[in-house]
């Protein structure tokens, strides 16, 4: 995930949290009877929103085919091929 996408995701998270904080403040000031529900939603969102944003980045990183993952996979394949060739050479030299 590039820096721009991370920044956009962070801005979305900030907007969501600020919206919930402002709504909770307004409901608290004007004395609506459902103030405790808004407070619990605010507390939940304070933990849940950053967690879900981290999860989105984690899943994207695991399932994306970016250059870094492809290079590492290529190195792993080359190492596996080298190991198999070495085993074959060792087996032939023992005969």
C-alpha positions in Angstrom: 0.0 0.0 0.0 1.6 3.3 -1.1 1.9 6.4 1.1 -1.0 8.2 -0.6 -3.4 5.3 0.1 -2.3 5.2 3.7 -2.8 8.9 4.1 -6.3 8.7 2.6 -7.2 5.8 4.9 -5.8 7.8 7.9 -7.9 10.9 6.9 -11.0 8.8 6.6 -10.4 7.4 10.1 -9.9 10.9 11.5 -13.1 12.1 9.9 -15.1 9.2 11.3 -13.7 9.6 14.8 -14.1 13.4 14.8 -17.7 13.0 13.6 -18.5 10.5 16.4 -16.8 12.7 19.0 -18.7 15.8 17.8 -22.0 13.9 17.7 -21.4 12.6 21.2 -20.6 16.1 22.5 -23.7 17.6 20.9 -25.9 14.8 22.3 -24.4 15.3 25.7 -24.8 19.1 25.7 -28.4 19.0 24.6 -29.3 16.4 27.1 -30.8 13.7 25.0 -31.8 10.6 27.0 -29.6 8.3 24.8 -26.3 10.0 25.9 -24.8 6.8 27.4 -25.4 4.9 24.1 -23.5 7.6 22.2 -20.7 7.5 24.8 -20.3 3.8 24.4 -20.3 4.1 20.6 -17.6 6.7 20.9 -15.5 4.5 23.1 -16.0 1.5 20.9 -15.1 3.5 17.7 -11.9 4.9 19.4 -10.7 1.3 19.5 -12.5 -0.3 16.5 -11.7 2.3 13.8 -7.9 2.1 14.1 -8.1 -1.7 14.3 -10.2 -2.0 11.2 -7.8 0.3 9.3 -4.8 -1.8 10.4 -6.7 -4.9 9.3 -7.4 -3.4 5.9 -3.7 -2.6 5.4 -2.7 -6.0 6.7 -5.1 -7.9 4.3 -4.0 -5.7 1.4 -0.4 -6.4 2.1 -1.0 -10.1 2.3 -3.0 -10.4 -0.9 -1.5 -7.8 -3.1 1.1 -8.8 -5.7 3.5 -5.9 -5.1 7.1 -6.0 -6.2 8.5 -6.8 -2.8 6.5 -10.0 -2.4 7.2 -11.1 -6.0 11.0 -10.6 -5.5 10.9 -12.6 -2.2 8.9 -15.4 -3.8 11.4 -15.5 -6.7 14.3 -15.8 -4.3 12.6 -18.6 -2.4 12.0 -20.5 -5.6 15.6 -20.1 -6.6 16.8 -21.3 -3.2 14.5 -24.3 -3.4 15.7 -25.1 -6.9 19.4 -24.8 -5.8 18.7 -27.2 -2.8 17.1 -29.8 -5.1 20.0 -29.6 -7.6 22.5 -29.9 -4.8 20.7 -33.0 -3.5 20.7 -34.6 -6.9 24.5 -33.9 -7.3 25.2 -35.3 -3.9 23.1 -38.4 -4.7 25.0 -39.0 -8.0 28.4 -38.5 -6.4 27.6 -41.2 -3.8 27.0 -43.7 -6.5 
